[in-house]
Structures are given as structure tokens and as C-alpha cells.
């Protein structure tokens, strides 16, 4: 599932996901657009999704993410 798919499934805005993950809303927006983000940032987002959904989600499982070197 894509990041947007997980976010919509939770009924969260980009801003809410950003708050839960401890990242900027612009970072969530960039990630959803396929722009590169750091793996550590993707991990924070995955952890927030995991906690909200009650299941482990790793950043590798989020489709469409691109990573900075």
C-alpha cells in the first residue's frame, strides 16, 4: 500500500501524520509525491502508521517511497 493509502485508511490529514511521526507536513507531502526522503524519516513515518494500525509496518513495505543516499 502507498503512504497516501495508509494515511487515507486512517482518516488522517498529511498534517496529522506528520505530527504523529514527528516530521514536517511538507516531508509527508514530498514522500507521497515520490520525492526522496531519508530512511530514518521513512522509519518515523512507518512507526507512526504501525502504532495507529496496531500492526508492524516497515518503511520497505510502503510502496512508492524513494530514498536519499
MODELLER restraints for C-alpha pairs under 7 A, 6 or more apart:
rsr = mdl.restraints
at = mdl.atoms
rsr.add(forms.Gaussian(group=physical.xy_distance, feature=features.Distance(at['CA:1:A'], at['CA:62:A']), mean=5.81, stdev=0.5))
rsr.add(forms.Gaussian(group=physical.xy_distance, feature=features.Distance(at['CA:1:A'], at['CA:63:A']), mean=5.49, stdev=0.5))
rsr.add(forms.Gaussian(group=physical.xy_distance, feature=features.Distance(at['CA:2:A'], at['CA:62:A']), mean=5.35, stdev=0.5))
rsr.add(forms.Gaussian(group=physical.xy_distance, feature=features.Distance(at['CA:2:A'], at['CA:63:A']), mean=4.52, stdev=0.5))
rsr.add(forms.Gaussian(group=physical.xy_distance, feature=features.Distance(at['CA:2:A'], at['CA:64:A']), mean=6.13, stdev=0.5))
rsr.add(forms.Gaussian(group=physical.xy_distance, feature=features.Distance(at['CA:3:A'], at['CA:32:A']), mean=6.10, stdev=0.5))
rsr.add(forms.Gaussian(group=physical.xy_distance, feature=features.Distance(at['CA:3:A'], at['CA:62:A']), mean=5.91, stdev=0.5))
rsr.add(forms.Gaussian(group=physical.xy_distance, feature=features.Distance(at['CA:3:A'], at['CA:63:A']), mean=6.88, stdev=0.5))
rsr.add(forms.Gaussian(group=physical.xy_distance, feature=features.Distance(at['CA:4:A'], at['CA:32:A']), mean=6.11, stdev=0.5))
rsr.add(forms.Gaussian(group=physical.xy_distance, feature=features.Distance(at['CA:14:A'], at['CA:25:A']), mean=5.83, stdev=0.5))
rsr.add(forms.Gaussian(group=physical.xy_distance, feature=features.Distance(at['CA:14:A'], at['CA:28:A']), mean=6.18, stdev=0.5))
rsr.add(forms.Gaussian(group=physical.xy_distance, feature=features.Distance(at['CA:14:A'], at['CA:29:A']), mean=6.76, stdev=0.5))
rsr.add(forms.Gaussian(group=physical.xy_distance, feature=features.Distance(at['CA:15:A'], at['CA:25:A']), mean=4.98, stdev=0.5))
rsr.add(forms.Gaussian(group=physical.xy_distance, feature=features.Distance(at['CA:18:A'], at['CA:24:A']), mean=5.51, stdev=0.5))
rsr.add(forms.Gaussian(group=physical.xy_distance, feature=features.Distance(at['CA:18:A'], at['CA:25:A']), mean=5.03, stdev=0.5))
rsr.add(forms.Gaussian(group=physical.xy_distance, feature=features.Distance(at['CA:18:A'], at['CA:28:A']), mean=6.32, stdev=0.5))
rsr.add(forms.Gaussian(group=physical.xy_distance, feature=features.Distance(at['CA:20:A'], at['CA:48:A']), mean=5.74, stdev=0.5))
rsr.add(forms.Gaussian(group=physical.xy_distance, feature=features.Distance(at['CA:21:A'], at['CA:44:A']), mean=5.26, stdev=0.5))
rsr.add(forms.Gaussian(group=physical.xy_distance, feature=features.Distance(at['CA:21:A'], at['CA:45:A']), mean=5.00, stdev=0.5))
rsr.add(forms.Gaussian(group=physical.xy_distance, feature=features.Distance(at['CA:21:A'], at['CA:48:A']), mean=5.11, stdev=0.5))
rsr.add(forms.Gaussian(group=physical.xy_distance, feature=features.Distance(at['CA:31:A'], at['CA:37:A']), mean=6.46, stdev=0.5))
rsr.add(forms.Gaussian(group=physical.xy_distance, feature=features.Distance(at['CA:31:A'], at['CA:65:A']), mean=6.18, stdev=0.5))
rsr.add(forms.Gaussian(group=physical.xy_distance, feature=features.Distance(at['CA:34:A'], at['CA:64:A']), mean=6.23, stdev=0.5))
rsr.add(forms.Gaussian(group=physical.xy_distance, feature=features.Distance(at['CA:34:A'], at['CA:65:A']), mean=5.79, stdev=0.5))
rsr.add(forms.Gaussian(group=physical.xy_distance, feature=features.Distance(at['CA:34:A'], at['CA:66:A']), mean=5.83, stdev=0.5))
rsr.add(forms.Gaussian(group=physical.xy_distance, feature=features.Distance(at['CA:35:A'], at['CA:66:A']), mean=6.10, stdev=0.5))
rsr.add(forms.Gaussian(group=physical.xy_distance, feature=features.Distance(at['CA:36:A'], at['CA:66:A']), mean=4.60, stdev=0.5))
rsr.add(forms.Gaussian(group=physical.xy_distance, feature=features.Distance(at['CA:36:A'], at['CA:67:A']), mean=4.64, stdev=0.5))
rsr.add(forms.Gaussian(group=physical.xy_distance, feature=features.Distance(at['CA:36:A'], at['CA:68:A']), mean=5.09, stdev=0.5))
rsr.add(forms.Gaussian(group=physical.xy_distance, feature=features.Distance(at['CA:37:A'], at['CA:66:A']), mean=6.36, stdev=0.5))
rsr.add(forms.Gaussian(group=physical.xy_distance, feature=features.Distance(at['CA:37:A'], at['CA:67:A']), mean=4.95, stdev=0.5))
rsr.add(forms.Gaussian(group=physical.xy_distance, feature=features.Distance(at['CA:37:A'], at['CA:68:A']), mean=5.36, stdev=0.5))
rsr.add(forms.Gaussian(group=physical.xy_distance, feature=features.Distance(at['CA:38:A'], at['CA:67:A']), mean=5.54, stdev=0.5))
rsr.add(forms.Gaussian(group=physical.xy_distance, feature=features.Distance(at['CA:38:A'], at['CA:68:A']), mean=5.23, stdev=0.5))
rsr.add(forms.Gaussian(group=physical.xy_distance, feature=features.Distance(at['CA:39:A'], at['CA:67:A']), mean=6.19, stdev=0.5))
rsr.add(forms.Gaussian(group=physical.xy_distance, feature=features.Distance(at['CA:42:A'], at['CA:59:A']), mean=5.58, stdev=0.5))
rsr.add(forms.Gaussian(group=physical.xy_distance, feature=features.Distance(at['CA:43:A'], at['CA:58:A']), mean=6.86, stdev=0.5))
rsr.add(forms.Gaussian(group=physical.xy_distance, feature=features.Distance(at['CA:43:A'], at['CA:59:A']), mean=5.55, stdev=0.5))
rsr.add(forms.Gaussian(group=physical.xy_distance, feature=features.Distance(at['CA:46:A'], at['CA:57:A']), mean=5.71, stdev=0.5))
rsr.add(forms.Gaussian(group=physical.xy_distance, feature=features.Distance(at['CA:46:A'], at['CA:58:A']), mean=5.51, stdev=0.5))
rsr.add(forms.Gaussian(group=physical.xy_distance, feature=features.Distance(at['CA:46:A'], at['CA:59:A']), mean=5.35, stdev=0.5))
rsr.add(forms.Gaussian(group=physical.xy_distance, feature=features.Distance(at['CA:47:A'], at['CA:57:A']), mean=7.00, stdev=0.5))
rsr.add(forms.Gaussian(group=physical.xy_distance, feature=features.Distance(at['CA:49:A'], at['CA:57:A']), mean=6.92, stdev=0.5))
rsr.add(forms.Gaussian(group=physical.xy_distance, feature=features.Distance(at['CA:50:A'], at['CA:56:A']), mean=4.92, stdev=0.5))
rsr.add(forms.Gaussian(group=physical.xy_distance, feature=features.Distance(at['CA:50:A'], at['CA:57:A']), mean=5.23, stdev=0.5))
